[in-house]
Amino acid sequence: MEARRRSSTKPVQSLKPTKTVSVDEDLTKASDALPLPLHLSNAVFFTLFFSAVYFLLSHWREKIRTSTPLSVVTYSEIIAILAFVASFIYLLGFFGIDFVQSLILRPQTEVWNSEDDDEVADVLLRKEDARKVPCGQALDCSLPPLPPPAPIVTVQKVLDEKPVTVLTEEDEEIIKSVVAGTTPSYSLESKLGDCKRAAAIRREALQRLTGKSLEGLPLDGFDYESILGQCCEMPVGYVQIPVGIAGPLLINGREYSVPMATTEGCLVASTNRGCKAIHLSGGATSTLLRDGMTRAPVVRFGTAKRAADLKLYLEDPDNFDTLAVVFNRSSRFGRLQGIKCAIAGKNLYLRFTCTTGDAMGMNMVSKGVQNVLDFLQTDFPDMDVMGISGNFCSDKKPAAVNWIEGRGKSVVCEAIIKGDIVRKVLKTTVESLVELNMLKNLTGSAMAGALGGFNAHASNIVTAVYIATGQDPAQNVESSHCITMMEAVNDGQDLHISVTMPSIEVGTVGGGTQLASQSACLNLLGVKGASKESAGANSRMLATVVAGAVLAGELSLMSALAAGQLVKSHMKYNRSNKDVSKASS
């Protein structure tokens, strides 16, 4: 802070005392002239507005029924129209004036260089130096009130260029009520109507409750409105993860720059080397084998025979069309593909599979399953639905059913790497790679009892791409199911490498894909949003890119292992040379 002050072109000592602007003097509202209290005036105009709307709509509906022209109005309708206009003008002026002022009175860029702003910055700096307790990064401590006790309009930019959030007296009262437990933290967004302010208040309350600082966890620079009700509850900030680019990755004749969000050094560099080797060898070929999301509810009957009766009913091809019609009502993209049943005594597990367009589709398939369960209650009234998910799906858990049957997108990706590329770029030989793959990825994984883990590090690439593109990171469990195969071809001169991934669960709409950063990464790949040409084309393309990136990552890591370069590369790229103690001070 002291260094910043000394480097300033204008000394702090030359600044003049700051000016205060009283809200009582300059922010007088038109509503202050009303003869009634504000809440009563609002209630009157709200009632008048909705009453007029209801009256007009009901009368116009009656005119339409009787074929009376709408232009013919009665005295009562004229009065209702006048009441509607008057109440609308009042409500617009009351609720819309602050919003309009915030748009047209926004300060220009030149304001930051004005003398008044320097004065305000000086006051803020002197107040900051007077604090006795450090604050979080994005929150400012409450300042002692200055005479006169009127709110002070301050510019948010200060000399150290860190955003300052000024807590008002009202905010301070809300923080105290959250700390005391009288105001639930989860209700701040609905009570305040301002998601950013709610996050700031929740953050400060958390710091006071725990006695721990959240300095270093950013608050500013994020759109909290975008996550409300869909991505995260009770936010207090956001975590920054760097995004690197691997590529260009050449798949099916098209180049992709693959975004990878990770904090593991060497991962992006290694994947990038694999992309280079694939590109120099003519590219990779990726093929989609299956596309279907699953959901498996569990139901219970009084006897095993009744459970078996339902199993036979669902697996009867004559009943599939009826069930498909019921299932498909939930969405114009969700189309039932099949039902696979498994019985355990009196319990029956129903594994539904359906297409989901460009969405990952968990919610879509769940709604369709609920429709079918409601339909089955007619013929099987003794069926007791124990849960909409019975883990036979299976979601976010390693499971043989996903490894064998597939879930989401099933993809196989292959490439032939030329022998000279293996030697010059990957620094190893075809024979070494083939032998190591057999000993490590196949035999070693079998010795460990691996389930779908016959690979070197597929989950590394899958998780990095998932975080960058707004997928569900927890689904890397089944999405990382992968078997890596290597074989010498062309008389042992070249290397054939392939990855088979039966359950890549991705989407390009919904969830985290709608956030700005993740949407930008999807746009980089050319798969942002829903495909306009063919439903599901973007999500299928994303799945092939994930498989191609895994292929590149497997090729590079296995080469590093075969050449004995793993430890050396990680010591170079995955270890910081900075003096942590000096950096922290």
Disulfide bonds with the S-S distance in Angstrom:
Cys135-Cys141 2.03
